[in-house]
């Protein structure tokens, strides 16, 4: 089952893909790319962004904790940034 896609809405804070939020653009290591952002389920006005290793083979080789190549960054809400270098292309 898949979620129904909704049109872009500036008031919806969670999303998959695109450019990373402005606030975390510089926190993303060079070998990682922005994947998605979610509203923190237990903290008001706090977001969680998921970043993944840019090399898909590395991502697959290191898919089990503690060697997983997926990270989460917690931060206050931030608008979408313009840094395409940190996006998955």
Secondary structure, DSSP 8 states (H G I E B T S, - for coil): ---------TT---EESSS-BGGGGGGS-TTEEEEEEEE-SSSTTEEEEEEEES-HHHHHHT-STTS--EEEEEEE---B---GGGB--
